[in-house]
Amino acid sequence: MDFNTECIHAGYQAGNGQPRTLPIALSTTYPYDSCEQVARLFDLSEEGFFYSRIANPTCDAVERKIAALEGGVGALLTSSGQAANLIAVLNVASAGDSIVASSAIYGGTVNLFSVTLKRFGIETRYVGPRATEDEILSAVDETTKAVFGETVANPALDVLDIETFAAAAHRAGLPLIVDNTFPTPVLCRPMDWGADIVTHSTTKYIDGHAMTVGGVVVDSGRFDWEVSGRFPGLTEPDESYHGTVYTRDFGDSAYIVKARVQLMRDLGCYPPATNAFILNETLETLPLRMAQHGSNALTVARWLEGRPEVESVSFPGLESSPDHDLAGKYLPNGCCGVISFVLSGGRERAAALLDALEMVRIEVHVADSQTCALHPASSTHRQLTDDQLAAAGVGPGLVRLSCGLESPEAIIADLEQALAAIA
């Protein structure tokens, strides 16, 4: 099947007389006729379901679909995008280890890595999103277990040079983990460029309608954990799971099986079947939606560039963007629907602009069918001074605009009337 067809048919296809749509398995557990069969399930020698904290038939179908779309061997749904990034890292790193991450990543992920993982004894070292291989490798030492970046950063919109980060990671015997939330596999498949693990906040474009919070981890199956020699958790017996050796027993699927039966077993951050059902429905229209989001954003970004009230616009699709060439390489069919722009007049004027919007709503959200906007200096970064905002790369006049599926003329008209109202 081609990509658009997989969005509809991968993961679940109704058999003769079966439900046309993916059934919702609202069950916590699954009865069996014999103890022997349950034992085989727990030994992982037989496929099946035994408790919905670890796997569920509805979630399983969506995991198979997303793995197919990203070109991976398997996937694991999680309760949020934060949970997906946490599991992706904890699956390879533990106390005393470190990771290297691009500095241009979502602020919540920075906090996860710099604060929470630090409490777990895992250090994060940051490099610039345009770092060279040697600069990335200079942050790596014998404790390092992964390299991390975002395809398109939130909200800076820097484009990750995936091939450079992958080459550096692989020279050091490390996997590259890429958060692909903003482009989705419709616009970029990081595994095609060397990424080993891909994560998403499915809350964003994959859901696309602000209905469900969720995340997913996808395993390419291509990283050689044994040759690397850095990952005993995958290559040596797991005494918490009958002495299973994941690389020996599960081959290319070692990483994703370990994430499920070890970390999901213990952390329990698995989504309900109803959320997976909604994701399956929204995935069917993902290619159509991403085309409209990207087209709208480019039209609006070009309009904003021509406004005297706007000091700068960040959007990789613009010819003026320093990341335009990278976007042409990795994102030739569009970047996403999110734009960041700086309004002259600072914090007060940016907040006034958002207050004057009528159709566009102020929301702590992006990647929705409805256009929404946020002024970070008045909300998510409210506690910071202007100097601290500048150090964080979030100027006091910065506005994050997520272009929805309305007509671009309607979005521009609302921005225009809001700018006139605060003139």
C-alpha positions in Angstrom: 0.0 0.0 0.0 1.1 3.6 -0.6 1.3 6.0 2.2 -2.1 7.6 1.9 -3.7 4.1 1.6 -1.8 3.0 4.7 -3.3 5.9 6.6 -6.7 4.3 6.1 -6.0 0.6 6.0 -2.8 -0.2 8.0 -3.2 -1.8 11.4 -6.8 -3.1 11.0 -8.8 -4.5 8.1 -12.2 -5.9 8.7 -12.6 -9.6 8.0 -15.7 -11.3 6.6 -18.7 -10.1 8.7 -16.5 -8.1 11.1 -17.0 -4.4 12.1 -16.2 -2.0 9.3 -14.5 0.4 11.8 -11.8 -0.5 14.3 -13.7 -1.9 17.4 -13.1 -0.3 20.8 -11.9 -3.0 23.2 -13.2 -1.6 26.5 -11.7 -4.3 28.6 -9.0 -4.3 31.2 -8.3 -8.0 30.9 -8.7 -11.1 28.7 -9.9 -14.6 29.9 -8.1 -17.8 28.8 -9.0 -21.5 29.0 -5.7 -22.7 30.5 -2.9 -21.5 32.8 -0.4 -22.9 30.2 -1.6 -20.4 27.6 -1.4 -17.5 30.1 2.1 -18.6 31.0 3.1 -18.5 27.3 1.8 -15.0 27.0 3.9 -13.9 30.0 6.9 -15.7 28.6 6.3 -13.7 25.4 6.4 -16.9 23.4 2.9 -16.4 22.2 1.2 -13.2 20.9 -1.9 -12.0 22.7 -3.3 -9.7 25.3 -3.5 -10.2 29.1 -3.8 -6.8 30.7 -4.5 -3.4 29.2 -1.8 -1.6 31.1 0.6 -3.2 28.7 -1.4 -3.8 25.5 -4.9 -3.6 24.2 -6.3 -4.8 20.8 -7.5 -1.3 19.8 -4.3 0.3 20.7 -2.3 -2.5 19.0 -4.0 -1.7 15.7 -3.1 2.0 15.9 0.5 1.1 16.9 0.8 -1.1 13.9 -0.6 1.7 11.7 1.8 4.4 13.0 4.8 2.0 12.8 3.9 1.4 9.1 3.6 5.2 8.4 7.0 5.9 10.0 8.7 2.9 8.4 9.3 1.2 11.7 9.1 -2.4 13.0 6.9 -1.6 16.0 5.4 1.2 18.1 4.1 1.8 21.6 1.3 4.2 22.4 1.7 6.3 25.6 -0.6 8.5 27.6 1.1 11.8 26.4 4.0 13.1 24.3 6.0 13.7 27.5 5.6 10.0 28.4 6.7 9.0 25.0 10.0 10.9 25.3 10.5 9.7 28.8 10.1 6.1 27.8 12.3 6.6 24.7 15.2 7.8 26.9 14.7 5.5 29.9 14.7 2.5 27.6 18.4 3.1 27.0 19.6 5.3 29.9 19.7 5.0 33.6 21.3 6.6 36.7 24.9 7.6 35.9 24.2 7.9 32.1 23.9 11.0 29.9 22.2 12.0 26.7 23.0 14.7 24.1 20.1 16.9 22.9 19.6 19.7 20.5 19.0 22.9 22.4 16.1 23.7 20.0 13.4 21.5 21.5 10.0 22.0 23.2 10.3 23.8 26.6 8.5 21.0 28.3 11.0 18.5 27.0 13.8 20.7 28.2 12.3 20.6 31.7 11.8 16.8 31.5 15.5 16.4 30.5 17.1 19.1 32.6 15.1 18.7 35.8 13.3 15.3 36.0 15.8 13.1 34.3 18.5 14.9 36.4 16.7 13.7 39.5 16.9 10.2 38.0 20.6 10.6 37.7 20.7 11.1 33.9 22.6 14.2 32.6 21.5 16.1 29.5 24.1 18.0 27.5 22.9 20.5 24.8 24.3 21.3 21.4 22.9 23.8 18.8 20.5 22.5 16.2 23.1 23.3 13.5 26.0 21.7 15.3 28.5 19.9 13.2 29.3 16.2 13.7 32.5 17.1 15.7 30.6 19.5 17.9 28.0 16.9 18.7 30.7 14.3 19.4 32.5 16.7 21.7 29.5 16.4 24.0 29.6 12.6 24.0 31.5 10.5 26.5 31.5 6.9 27.8 28.3 7.6 29.7 26.2 8.8 26.8 23.4 6.6 25.6 21.4 8.6 23.0 21.3 11.7 20.9 17.9 13.6 20.7 16.4 16.3 18.6 13.1 17.6 17.1 12.5 17.6 13.3 10.9 21.0 13.6 11.4 22.6 17.0 8.5 24.0 19.1 8.2 27.0 19.1 11.6 28.1 17.6 10.8 26.2 14.4 14.4 25.3 13.8 14.9 22.4 11.4 17.1 19.6 12.6 19.8 18.5 10.3 18.9 14.8 10.8 21.6 13.3 8.7 24.3 15.2 10.6 22.9 14.2 14.0 22.5 10.6 12.8 26.0 10.4 11.5 27.5 11.8 14.8 25.3 9.5 16.9 26.2 6.4 14.8 30.0 7.2 14.9 29.7 7.1 18.7 27.6 3.9 18.6 24.5 5.7 19.8 20.9 5.8 18.6 19.3 9.0 17.3 15.9 9.7 18.8 13.8 12.3 16.9 10.6 13.9 18.0 8.6 14.2 14.7 5.4 15.8 16.2 5.2 18.9 14.0 5.8 17.4 10.5 4.2 14.0 11.2 5.3 11.1 8.8 3.2 12.9 6.1 5.9 15.6 5.7 9.0 13.9 7.0 10.0 10.3 7.9 13.2 10.8 10.1 14.0 7.1 9.8 14.6 7.6 6.1 17.4 10.0 7.0 19.0 7.9 9.7 17.0 8.3 12.9 16.6 5.1 14.9 13.7 6.0 17.2 10.9 8.4 16.5 8.5 9.9 19.0 5.3 12.0 18.7 2.9 13.9 20.8 -0.2 12.4 19.1 -2.1 15.2 20.9 -1.0 17.5 18.1 -1.5 16.8 14.3 -2.1 13.1 14.6 -5.2 13.8 16.7 -5.7 17.2 15.1 -9.0 18.0 16.8 -8.0 18.7 20.4 -9.8 15.6 21.6 -7.2 13.3 23.0 -3.8 13.6 24.8 -1.3 10.9 23.8 2.1 10.0 22.5 3.9 7.2 20.7 7.4 5.7 20.4 8.3 4.1 17.1 11.3 1.7 16.7 13.1 1.6 13.3 14.5 -1.9 14.1 17.8 -0.8 12.4 20.1 0.1 15.3 22.5 -2.7 16.2 22.5 -2.7 20.0 24.9 -5.6 20.2 27.6 -4.1 18.0 27.4 -0.8 19.9 28.3 -2.6 23.1 26.8 0.3 25.2 23.4 -1.2 26.0 23.5 -4.1 28.5 19.8 -3.6 29.2 19.1 -4.9 25.8 21.9 -7.4 25.3 22.1 -9.0 28.7 19.5 -11.0 30.7 16.7 -9.0 32.2 16.2 -10.6 35.6 12.9 -8.7 36.0 11.5 -10.6 33.0 12.6 -14.3 33.3 16.2 -13.5 32.2 15.0 -12.4 28.7 17.7 -11.1 26.4 15.9 -8.7 24.1 18.3 -8.7 21.2 18.6 -12.5 21.3 14.9 -13.2 21.7 13.3 -10.4 19.6 15.9 -9.4 17.1 15.0 -6.2 15.3 12.2 -5.6 17.7 14.3 -5.7 20.8 14.0 -2.0 21.7 10.2 -1.7 21.4 9.5 -5.0 23.2 11.7 -3.9 26.1 9.9 -0.6 26.3 6.6 -2.4 26.5 7.2 -5.3 28.8 9.7 -3.5 31.1 8.9 0.2 31.2 5.2 0.2 30.3 4.7 -2.7 32.7 6.2 -0.6 35.5 5.2 3.0 34.6 1.7 2.1 33.3 1.3 5.2 31.2 -0.8 3.5 28.5 -3.7 5.2 26.8 -7.3 4.0 26.9 -8.8 2.2 24.0 -11.2 5.1 23.3 -8.2 7.5 22.7 -6.6 5.0 20.2 -9.9 4.7 18.4 -10.1 8.4 17.9 -6.5 8.5 16.7 -7.3 5.8 14.1 -10.1 7.8 12.7 -8.0 11.0 12.5 -5.1 9.3 11.0 -7.3 8.5 8.0 -7.4 12.2 7.0 -3.8 13.1 8.1 -2.4 13.6 4.6 -5.3 15.9 3.6 -5.1 17.9 6.8 -1.3 18.3 6.8 -1.4 19.7 3.2 -3.9 22.3 4.2 -2.1 23.2 7.5 1.2 23.7 5.6 -0.4 25.7 2.8 -2.2 28.0 5.2 0.9 28.6 7.3 3.0 29.5 4.3 0.4 32.0 3.0 0.0 33.6 6.4 3.7 33.7 7.1 4.3 35.5 3.8 1.6 38.0 4.7 3.1 38.6 8.2 6.5 39.2 6.6 5.0 42.2 4.7 3.4 43.8 7.8 5.3 46.8 9.3 4.1 45.9 12.8 6.0 42.6 12.6 9.7 42.6 13.3 10.5 39.0 12.3 8.8 35.8 11.2 10.1 32.3 11.9 8.8 29.7 9.5 11.1 27.3 7.6 9.1 27.4 4.4 9.9 31.1 3.9 12.7 31.9 1.5 14.1 34.3 4.1 14.4 31.6 6.7 18.0 30.5 7.7 16.6 26.9 7.6 15.0 27.2 4.2 17.6 24.9 2.6 17.2 22.3 5.3 13.4 22.5 5.0 13.8 21.9 1.2 15.8 18.8 1.9 13.8 17.2 4.7 10.4 18.8 4.3 9.9 19.4 0.5 6.1 19.1 0.8 5.7 21.6 3.7 6.8 22.1 7.2 3.7 22.2 9.5 1.1 24.8 10.4 2.9 26.6 13.2 4.4 30.1 12.8 6.3 32.2 15.4 6.5 35.9 14.8 7.8 38.9 16.9 5.5 41.9 17.1 7.1 45.3 17.7 6.1 46.9 21.0 7.1 44.0 23.2 5.1 42.1 25.8 2.1 44.4 26.2 1.4 44.9 22.5 1.8 41.2 21.7 -0.7 40.3 24.5 -3.1 43.1 23.2 -3.0 41.6 19.7 -4.1 38.2 21.0 -6.8 39.8 23.1 -8.1 41.6 19.9 -8.4 38.4 17.9 -12.0 37.2 17.2 -12.0 33.9 15.3 -8.5 32.8 16.5 -8.6 31.7 20.1 -6.0 31.9 22.8 -5.1 28.4 23.7 -2.2 26.5 25.3 -2.1 24.2 22.3 -1.0 23.8 18.7 -1.7 21.7 15.6 -5.4 21.8 15.8 -8.1 22.1 13.1 -9.0 25.5 14.6 -6.5 28.3 14.4 -5.1 29.2 17.8 -2.4 31.5 19.2 -0.4 31.9 22.4 1.7 34.7 23.8 4.4 32.7 25.8 5.6 35.7 27.7 2.1 36.1 29.2 1.4 32.4 29.7 3.9 29.5 29.6 6.9 31.7 30.3 5.1 34.3 32.4 7.4 33.9 35.4 10.5 35.1 33.4 11.8 38.6 33.1 12.5 40.1 29.6 16.2 39.2 30.0 15.4 35.7 31.0 13.0 35.4 28.0 15.7 36.5 25.7 18.1 33.9 27.1 15.4 31.2 26.6 14.9 32.3 22.9 11.4 33.6 23.7 11.3 37.3 23.2 8.6 39.4 25.0 6.9 40.2 21.7 6.9 36.6 20.4 3.5 35.2 19.3 3.0 31.5 18.4 0.3 31.0 15.8 -1.0 27.6 14.8 -2.8 27.8 11.5 -5.9 25.6 11.4 -8.0 24.3 8.5 -10.0 27.5 7.9 -9.4 29.4 4.7 -6.1 31.4 4.8 -8.1 34.5 4.0 -10.2 34.1 7.1 -7.0 33.7 9.3 -5.4 36.8 7.7 -8.6 38.9 8.0 -8.7 38.2 11.8 -5.0 39.1 12.2 -5.6 42.2 10.1 -8.5 43.5 12.2 -6.6 42.7 15.4 -3.5 44.7 14.2 -5.8 47.6 13.3 -7.5 47.4 16.7 -4.1 47.9 18.5 -2.6 50.4 16.1 
